[in-house]
Amino acid sequence: MFLSDLNDDVRTATNKALTTFLQEIHKVSEVKKTLKERKSNRVDDGETASGNLPDGPEGPLSSKARGKLPERLPEDVEATDDWLPGQDTHIDFPQILDILIMFVGDPGICPGEISNSIDELIQLTVLRWVDELFAICPEDIAPFTPHLLEKVLPLLAHPTTSLAQAANSVNGNLLSIVLSVPQSPVPGPPPAPRPAGATPRIGSTSGASIASTEDKDSSSTSKEVPLRDAPEDPFDYALTVNSLTLQFLNENEETRVAAFDWLLMLHKKAPSKVCPFRKH
């Protein structure tokens, strides 16, 4: 990484290039959001128009004929939209975050007397990048929660004010993302088992056959009802709790307090996932 170069001019040029690169990422993300909103608006307008179509020569249009119209709209949207610079650009945000997290902690890249200042410059640049990505791709940052906490919380007590403030900003934004995650429903108790034997109806000469028919109907009904899979968590609760508990060994009070606050929040949000081995 050229930010670790001992030449001031090289570090200045690298910092400028990274700033320009981040601005371009912002532009591409805004273009993609604009195209998505434009397509959504046109689809909504098409559905509204399809509900007010005049009747055909043979009478009112059937629901089947009306249903075909919205299906053709997305293709028309792509054909009529003007091309915008960056709309075809693919940005791999998870890969970018993987690279950034490598340098969030103590890089230790430059040996010598000026190593501390250069390492702090790298950390500060990385934290600012992560902070900007919260506004661009928050859904891509959530899976990195345990790894970010492991690197960011120790920096909350950094003696350099700018670095501590950047770490606080990242920690606050990450906390907001986790709080906005919808809580997974708690699984309900299993259904009560059916009795092994069935009681024949009074006055029936074929009670056994009736009972067996009812059992078959109930079993077929239970098979027809699909089981809804619980939504996957956007981040690993177990790894997150593990990262937080390790922060209690940190010598800085700010780090330990922040880890404790995180654990309290997670316990209120999803107690069954923070303490999965509770006795019932």
C-alpha positions in Angstrom: 0.0 0.0 0.0 1.6 3.3 -1.2 0.2 5.1 1.9 3.1 3.4 3.8 5.7 4.8 1.5 8.4 6.9 3.2 8.2 9.6 0.5 5.7 12.4 1.4 4.8 13.0 -2.2 3.9 9.4 -2.8 1.7 9.3 0.2 0.0 12.6 -0.9 -0.6 11.3 -4.4 -2.0 8.0 -3.1 -4.3 9.7 -0.7 -5.6 11.9 -3.6 -6.1 8.9 -5.8 -8.1 7.0 -3.1 -10.3 10.1 -2.6 -11.0 10.3 -6.3 -11.7 6.5 -6.4 -14.2 6.8 -3.5 -16.0 9.7 -5.2 -16.4 7.6 -8.4 -17.9 4.8 -6.3 -20.4 7.3 -4.9 -21.3 8.4 -8.4 -21.8 4.9 -9.7 -24.0 4.0 -6.7 -26.1 7.1 -7.2 -26.6 6.2 -10.9 -27.7 2.7 -10.0 -30.1 4.0 -7.4 -31.6 6.5 -10.0 -32.1 3.8 -12.6 -33.7 1.5 -10.0 -36.1 4.3 -8.9 -36.9 5.2 -12.5 -37.7 1.6 -13.4 -39.9 1.2 -10.3 -41.8 4.4 -11.1 -42.5 3.3 -14.7 -43.7 -0.1 -13.6 -46.0 1.6 -11.1 -47.3 3.9 -13.8 -47.8 1.0 -16.2 -49.8 -0.9 -13.6 -52.0 2.1 -13.0 -52.6 2.6 -16.7 -53.4 -1.1 -17.2 -56.2 -0.7 -14.6 -57.9 2.1 -16.7 -57.6 0.5 -20.2 -60.7 0.9 -22.4 -62.7 -2.2 -23.2 -61.8 -4.2 -26.3 -64.1 -4.7 -29.3 -65.4 -7.9 -27.9 -66.1 -6.5 -24.4 -64.1 -5.8 -21.3 -60.5 -7.0 -21.3 -59.9 -10.1 -19.3 -57.7 -10.2 -16.3 -55.3 -12.5 -18.2 -54.9 -9.9 -20.9 -54.4 -7.1 -18.4 -51.8 -9.2 -16.5 -49.6 -9.5 -19.6 -49.0 -5.7 -19.8 -46.8 -5.1 -16.8 -44.5 -8.0 -17.8 -43.4 -6.1 -20.9 -42.6 -2.9 -19.0 -39.1 -3.7 -17.7 -37.9 -4.4 -21.2 -39.4 -1.1 -22.5 -37.8 0.8 -19.6 -34.3 -0.5 -20.5 -34.9 0.4 -24.1 -36.0 3.9 -23.5 -33.7 4.9 -20.7 -30.7 7.0 -21.8 -27.3 5.5 -21.0 -25.6 6.9 -18.0 -21.9 6.6 -17.2 -21.4 4.0 -14.6 -24.7 2.1 -15.0 -22.9 -1.0 -16.2 -20.1 -0.9 -13.7 -20.0 -3.7 -11.1 -18.5 -3.0 -7.8 -17.6 -5.9 -5.5 -18.3 -4.3 -2.1 -17.6 -7.4 0.0 -14.2 -7.7 -1.6 -13.5 -4.1 -0.9 -14.5 -4.6 2.7 -12.3 -7.7 3.0 -9.3 -5.6 1.9 -10.2 -2.6 4.2 -10.6 -4.7 7.3 -7.1 -6.1 6.9 -5.8 -2.6 7.6 -8.2 -1.4 10.2 -6.2 -2.8 13.1 -2.6 -2.1 13.7 -1.0 -2.5 10.3 2.6 -2.4 11.5 3.8 -2.0 7.9 6.5 0.6 8.3 9.4 0.0 10.7 11.3 2.9 12.1 10.6 6.1 14.0 7.8 7.4 11.6 6.0 4.0 11.5 3.4 5.1 14.0 2.3 8.2 12.1 2.2 6.3 8.8 0.2 3.4 10.3 -2.3 5.9 11.8 -2.7 7.5 8.4 -3.5 4.1 6.9 -6.0 3.3 9.7 -7.6 6.7 9.4 -8.0 6.3 5.6 -9.5 2.9 6.0 -12.0 4.0 8.7 -13.1 6.9 6.5 -13.7 4.5 3.6 -15.7 2.2 5.8 -17.7 5.1 7.2 -18.5 6.3 3.6 -19.6 2.7 2.6 -22.3 2.8 5.3 -24.2 5.3 3.1 -23.5 3.3 -0.1 -24.0 -0.4 0.7 -25.1 -0.9 4.3 -26.5 -4.3 3.5 -23.0 -5.5 2.4 -21.4 -4.3 5.7 -23.7 -6.2 8.1 -22.0 -9.6 7.5 -18.6 -8.1 8.5 -20.0 -7.0 12.0 -17.8 -9.4 14.1 -14.6 -8.6 12.2 -15.2 -4.9 12.3 -15.9 -4.9 16.0 -12.7 -6.9 16.7 -10.7 -4.2 14.9 -12.6 -1.0 15.6 -13.4 -1.2 19.4 -9.8 -1.2 20.5 -9.3 2.1 18.5 -12.0 3.9 20.5 -9.3 4.7 23.1 -6.6 5.6 20.7 -4.5 8.6 21.9 -4.8 10.2 18.4 -8.1 12.2 18.5 -8.9 12.0 14.8 -8.4 8.2 14.8 -10.6 7.7 17.9 -13.3 9.9 16.4 -13.3 8.0 13.2 -13.5 4.7 15.1 -16.4 6.1 17.1 -18.2 7.1 13.9 -17.8 3.6 12.4 -18.9 2.0 15.7 -22.1 4.2 15.8 -23.0 3.5 12.2 -22.5 -0.2 12.6 -24.7 -0.1 15.7 -27.4 1.6 13.8 -27.3 -1.1 11.0 -27.6 -3.9 13.5 -30.4 -2.2 15.3 -32.3 -1.8 12.0 -32.1 -5.6 11.3 -35.6 -7.1 11.7 -35.8 -9.5 14.6 -36.2 -13.1 13.6 -39.4 -14.7 15.0 -39.0 -17.0 17.9 -39.9 -20.5 16.9 -43.2 -21.7 18.5 -43.7 -24.9 20.4 -44.0 -28.1 18.3 -47.6 -29.3 17.4 -49.2 -31.7 19.8 -49.0 -35.3 18.6 -52.2 -37.0 17.5 -53.4 -39.9 19.5 -52.3 -43.3 18.3 -55.8 -44.7 18.1 -58.9 -43.1 16.8 -62.4 -43.2 18.5 -65.1 -44.6 16.1 -68.2 -42.5 15.7 -71.3 -43.5 17.6 -73.7 -45.5 15.4 -71.1 -46.2 12.7 -70.5 -49.7 11.5 -67.2 -48.8 9.9 -65.6 -46.7 12.6 -62.1 -47.9 11.9 -62.4 -47.0 8.2 -63.7 -43.5 9.0 -61.0 -42.9 11.5 -58.3 -44.0 9.1 -59.7 -41.7 6.5 -59.5 -38.8 8.8 -55.9 -39.6 9.7 -55.0 -39.7 6.0 -56.8 -36.4 5.4 -55.0 -34.7 8.3 -51.6 -36.1 7.2 -52.1 -35.0 3.6 -53.2 -31.5 4.8 -50.1 -31.2 7.0 -47.9 -32.1 4.1 -49.5 -29.6 1.8 -48.9 -26.7 4.1 -45.3 -25.5 3.3 -43.1 -24.7 6.2 -41.7 -21.2 6.2 -38.0 -21.1 6.5 -36.8 -18.5 9.0 -34.9 -15.6 7.4 -31.1 -15.9 7.6 -29.4 -13.5 9.9 -27.4 -10.8 8.1 -24.5 -11.4 10.5 -23.1 -14.2 12.6 -24.4 -13.7 16.2 -22.0 -16.3 17.7 -18.9 -14.8 16.1 -20.1 -11.3 17.1 -20.6 -12.3 20.8 -17.2 -14.0 20.7 -15.5 -10.9 19.3 -17.2 -8.8 22.0 -16.3 -11.0 24.9 -12.6 -10.9 23.9 -12.7 -7.1 24.2 -13.2 -7.5 28.0 -9.4 -8.4 28.1 -8.6 -5.0 26.6 -6.7 -2.6 28.9 -8.8 0.4 27.8 -12.0 1.2 29.7 -13.6 2.8 26.6 -13.2 -0.5 24.7 -14.6 -2.6 27.5 -17.6 -0.4 28.0 -18.4 -0.3 24.3 -18.2 -4.1 24.2 -20.6 -4.4 27.2 -23.0 -2.0 25.5 -23.0 -4.1 22.4 -23.7 -7.3 24.3 -26.6 -5.6 26.2 -28.1 -4.4 22.9 -27.8 -7.9 21.3 -29.3 -9.6 24.3 -32.3 -7.3 24.2 -32.6 -7.8 20.4 -32.1 -11.6 20.2 -31.7 -13.2 23.6 -32.0 -16.7 22.3 -29.1 -16.2 19.9 -26.9 -14.4 22.4 -27.5 -17.1 25.1 -28.5 -20.2 23.1 -27.8 -22.6 25.9 -30.3 -21.2 28.4 -32.1 -23.6 30.6 -35.9 -23.7 30.0 
